[in-house]
Amino acid sequence: MSTELEFSQDSYAKELTEYHRINATVLHVRAKGCTGKVFYTIENKDVPFGIDGKGHISLLRPFNIDKKSYYNLIIKAETSGKKCEAKTKVYFRVMNMNKHRPSFESDEYMCFIAENTRSVHVVPKIRVNDRDNGEAGKIRKISIVESGLPFDFHFNRKDKKEAVMVATQALDAEKVTGFMFDIVVEDNGDPSRKSLPVHVNCQVIDVNEFAPRFVQSHYTATIHHGKAYANILHVSIDQ
């Protein structure tokens, strides 16, 4: 078998974005040096690429970067009658692109905090979404736009799209009745992207902490038999 047929390069390498257009050419390889028509084939099985008779490699189906982010292809060129044959390697690396910004499922949230506790009840539940794949589609953190507020956020261990809000200190309804602020969510892309801010309105609920108390520990009054009284005794409680 003749070895006159040769590719222009012994190997090829190229980075592709995960959102590359389907049925579009990603790379052109070419072999020459032997008479006759050249045919190209990809020897690898179950890859999302195809190659035409001119050596144009195209993407046939979307990438799933969660399953695979690189491909090592063996491209074979041969002439009619298999008189000449050559092979080359093609390496593709799929780049995880942060195309979409994350978002909250609601435009506004109400929250309620019982004073002297750190438990926060949020309506509706804080849920976030990101349409990107791979690391870019994961959520890094939720943060408050304003500084110095006593709240923090962490994600549900079983549901990474649901966030729990907690107070970082016990609150006193006699000192503060509520908070109004904006929050944003940030994804894990490189570089990361932030959502548009959404508004949170929090109310601190006053808890009935103290029992009523009389001003005096005891009261006495004198009444006379057979006499009617409009008022016998006045008692009062401490406000």
JOSULNOR-V384930 format. One record per residue. N is the residue number from 1. SS is DSSP state (A for helix, B for strand, O for the rest). PHI is phi in whole degrees, 0 to 359 (999 if undefined). D_FIRST is the distance of its C-alpha to the first C-alpha in Angstrom with 1 decimal. Layout:
BEGIN
n & ss & phi & d_first
N & SS & PHI & D_FIRST
N & SS & PHI & D_FIRST
END
This chain:
BEGIN
n & ss & phi & d_first
1 & O & 999 & 0.0
2 & B & 291 & 3.8
3 & O & 247 & 6.5
4 & O & 289 & 9.2
5 & O & 285 & 10.2
6 & B & 220 & 13.1
7 & B & 282 & 16.3
8 & O & 293 & 19.5
9 & O & 223 & 20.6
10 & O & 290 & 19.2
11 & B & 205 & 21.9
12 & B & 230 & 24.7
13 & B & 216 & 28.2
14 & B & 204 & 31.0
15 & B & 264 & 34.4
16 & B & 238 & 35.6
17 & B & 277 & 39.1
18 & O & 294 & 39.8
19 & O & 257 & 41.4
20 & O & 301 & 38.3
21 & O & 294 & 38.6
22 & O & 291 & 36.8
23 & O & 65 & 34.2
24 & O & 255 & 34.1
25 & B & 294 & 31.1
26 & B & 253 & 30.8
27 & B & 196 & 27.8
28 & B & 241 & 25.4
29 & O & 247 & 21.8
30 & O & 212 & 19.5
31 & B & 240 & 15.9
32 & B & 208 & 15.2
33 & O & 119 & 13.5
34 & O & 224 & 11.2
35 & O & 291 & 13.1
36 & O & 109 & 14.0
37 & O & 288 & 15.9
38 & B & 260 & 14.8
39 & B & 246 & 15.9
40 & B & 243 & 17.2
41 & B & 218 & 18.2
42 & B & 261 & 20.3
43 & O & 282 & 19.3
44 & O & 288 & 22.8
45 & O & 260 & 25.4
46 & O & 54 & 29.0
47 & O & 240 & 28.8
48 & O & 276 & 31.0
49 & B & 234 & 28.2
50 & B & 225 & 26.2
51 & B & 221 & 23.7
52 & O & 261 & 23.7
53 & O & 290 & 21.3
54 & O & 256 & 22.2
55 & O & 89 & 21.6
56 & B & 276 & 25.3
57 & B & 269 & 26.0
58 & B & 234 & 29.4
59 & B & 270 & 31.9
60 & O & 263 & 32.6
61 & O & 210 & 35.6
62 & O & 298 & 38.1
63 & O & 287 & 37.4
64 & O & 242 & 39.5
65 & O & 293 & 40.0
66 & O & 293 & 42.2
67 & O & 263 & 39.3
68 & O & 204 & 36.4
69 & O & 239 & 36.4
70 & B & 207 & 32.8
71 & B & 220 & 29.3
72 & B & 249 & 26.0
73 & B & 259 & 23.2
74 & B & 250 & 19.4
75 & B & 256 & 17.9
76 & B & 250 & 14.4
77 & B & 242 & 13.2
78 & B & 211 & 10.7
79 & B & 270 & 11.0
80 & A & 302 & 12.5
81 & A & 78 & 10.7
82 & A & 57 & 8.0
83 & O & 290 & 5.9
84 & B & 230 & 6.1
85 & B & 212 & 7.7
86 & B & 209 & 10.5
87 & B & 226 & 13.6
88 & B & 216 & 17.2
89 & B & 252 & 20.5
90 & B & 233 & 23.6
91 & B & 247 & 27.0
92 & B & 246 & 30.1
93 & B & 247 & 33.6
94 & B & 265 & 36.3
95 & B & 271 & 39.6
96 & O & 281 & 42.8
97 & O & 264 & 44.9
98 & O & 270 & 48.7
99 & O & 275 & 49.2
100 & O & 247 & 52.5
101 & O & 277 & 55.8
102 & O & 290 & 57.4
103 & B & 209 & 60.5
104 & B & 273 & 63.6
105 & O & 283 & 64.3
106 & O & 239 & 67.9
107 & O & 273 & 69.5
108 & B & 203 & 72.5
109 & B & 229 & 73.6
110 & B & 250 & 77.0
111 & B & 224 & 77.7
112 & B & 228 & 80.7
113 & B & 234 & 81.6
114 & B & 287 & 84.6
115 & O & 300 & 86.5
116 & O & 67 & 86.3
117 & O & 230 & 82.9
118 & O & 244 & 79.3
119 & B & 277 & 78.1
120 & B & 239 & 77.0
121 & B & 256 & 76.8
122 & B & 247 & 74.5
123 & B & 232 & 74.7
124 & O & 287 & 72.1
125 & O & 299 & 69.7
126 & B & 280 & 67.4
127 & B & 233 & 63.9
128 & B & 232 & 61.0
129 & B & 223 & 57.7
130 & O & 211 & 54.5
131 & O & 277 & 51.8
132 & O & 284 & 49.0
133 & O & 264 & 46.4
134 & A & 60 & 45.9
135 & A & 297 & 48.2
136 & A & 295 & 49.4
137 & A & 270 & 50.8
138 & O & 269 & 52.8
139 & B & 265 & 56.4
140 & B & 271 & 57.6
141 & B & 193 & 61.3
142 & B & 247 & 64.3
143 & B & 225 & 66.8
144 & B & 268 & 70.2
145 & O & 296 & 70.4
146 & O & 282 & 73.9
147 & O & 258 & 74.5
148 & O & 82 & 77.0
149 & O & 266 & 77.1
150 & O & 275 & 77.4
151 & B & 222 & 74.5
152 & B & 215 & 71.0
153 & B & 227 & 68.1
154 & B & 218 & 65.6
155 & B & 263 & 63.2
156 & O & 300 & 63.5
157 & O & 297 & 61.4
158 & O & 272 & 60.5
159 & O & 231 & 60.1
160 & O & 290 & 58.6
161 & O & 264 & 59.6
162 & B & 250 & 63.3
163 & B & 251 & 65.4
164 & B & 249 & 68.8
165 & B & 257 & 71.4
166 & B & 228 & 73.8
167 & B & 273 & 76.8
168 & O & 273 & 76.5
169 & O & 203 & 80.3
170 & O & 290 & 83.3
171 & O & 246 & 84.9
172 & O & 247 & 88.6
173 & O & 294 & 89.6
174 & O & 287 & 92.9
175 & O & 262 & 91.0
176 & O & 215 & 88.1
177 & O & 261 & 87.8
178 & B & 183 & 84.3
179 & B & 223 & 81.1
180 & B & 229 & 79.1
181 & B & 202 & 75.7
182 & B & 247 & 72.1
183 & B & 234 & 68.9
184 & B & 228 & 65.2
185 & B & 245 & 62.1
186 & B & 240 & 59.1
187 & B & 270 & 55.5
188 & O & 259 & 53.0
189 & O & 288 & 50.6
190 & O & 227 & 49.7
191 & O & 282 & 51.7
192 & O & 282 & 54.0
193 & O & 234 & 55.9
194 & B & 250 & 59.5
195 & O & 282 & 61.2
196 & O & 290 & 64.1
197 & O & 288 & 67.4
198 & B & 237 & 69.4
199 & B & 266 & 73.1
200 & B & 234 & 74.8
201 & B & 243 & 78.5
202 & B & 249 & 79.8
203 & B & 243 & 83.3
204 & B & 268 & 85.0
205 & B & 271 & 87.1
206 & O & 288 & 90.6
207 & O & 260 & 91.3
208 & O & 286 & 94.8
209 & O & 275 & 95.1
210 & O & 242 & 98.9
211 & O & 285 & 101.7
212 & O & 297 & 104.8
213 & O & 219 & 107.7
214 & B & 291 & 111.4
215 & O & 295 & 113.0
216 & O & 248 & 115.7
217 & O & 285 & 115.3
218 & O & 205 & 118.5
219 & O & 230 & 121.0
220 & O & 226 & 124.7
221 & O & 209 & 127.2
222 & O & 245 & 130.8
223 & O & 231 & 132.1
224 & O & 249 & 135.6
225 & O & 298 & 136.6
226 & O & 84 & 137.4
227 & O & 247 & 135.9
228 & O & 269 & 132.9
229 & O & 232 & 130.3
230 & O & 290 & 127.8
231 & O & 224 & 125.7
232 & O & 258 & 126.1
233 & O & 206 & 123.3
234 & O & 248 & 120.4
235 & O & 242 & 117.2
236 & O & 216 & 114.0
237 & B & 248 & 110.5
238 & O & 283 & 108.5
239 & O & 276 & 106.1
END
